[in-house]
Amino acid sequence: MGELPVKNMIHLLESKGVRVFSLSLASSEVDAFSVWRQSTPFIFLNTQKSAERRRFDAAHELAHLVLHQHGSPQGQEAEQQANMFASAFLMPRASVLAQAARITTLPWLVKAKEYWTVSVAALAYRLHEVGAITDWNYRSLYIEIGKRGYRKEEPNSSPRESSQLLRKVLESLRFEGIGKQEIADAISVRVKEVEELIFGLALTDVSQTGARIPSNTTPPKLRLIE
């Protein structure tokens, strides 16, 4: 991938076979999580977070899928490794050093973060990590970021990324005359649960568009597989 920033984390993950979904609103306190199901990797992201923080979460979960598939290490050590991976993945060392200013100020950070689509806090940390700013400069920025409330509300936040694969699936189903109720029935969940898993992408009711709704669509009979 070279040293260029990742343009869209969700599209990149999907292009490599990762199934990416959004978390329901009931799980708003969870940042993200990932899991391998048989040989397929899954990542679930919180839609309530800023675009920058969600990209970092996506890279963080990618680290877990790649580094911790077999369950070791765990706990704080695994989380620290995932954060280091995400930081380096989104902000490659050479590009950070090439873009770094001689004197780093908060206004410069707010502008520069747009190049990598990361948070001001993440960029400040990465600059310090690669030795582009001093300990004193980093502490000053850290304090100012907190005072401005930028750890909770990201300044000049970018548009949130969404799934390209799910959009294509929904368009294909709509073309076939399958609407949101049929989708929900097919996987035996409520319509609201479907909507919460697909990044808020519109599920047009085909009955309102004049498209055909199959009359023989029935929910499958589920059985527990040990």
HELIX and SHEET records of a PDB file:
HELIX    1   1 MET A    9  SER A   15  1                                   7    
HELIX    2   2 LEU A   25  SER A   27  5                                   3    
HELIX    3   3 ALA A   51  LEU A   67  1                                  17    
HELIX    4   4 GLY A   75  LEU A   90  1                                  16    
HELIX    5   5 ARG A   93  GLN A   99  1                                   7    
HELIX    6   6 LEU A  106  TRP A  116  1                                  11    
HELIX    7   7 VAL A  120  GLU A  129  1                                  10    
HELIX    8   8 ASP A  135  LYS A  147  1                                  13    
HELIX    9   9 GLN A  164  PHE A  175  1                                  12    
HELIX   10  10 LYS A  180  ALA A  186  1                                   7    
HELIX   11  11 VAL A  191  LEU A  197  1                                   7    
HELIX   12  12 VAL A  206  THR A  209  1                                   4    
SHEET    1   A 3 ARG A  19  SER A  22  0                                        
SHEET    2   A 3 THR A  40  LEU A  45  1                                        
SHEET    3   A 3 ALA A  32  ARG A  37 -1                                        
END                                                                             
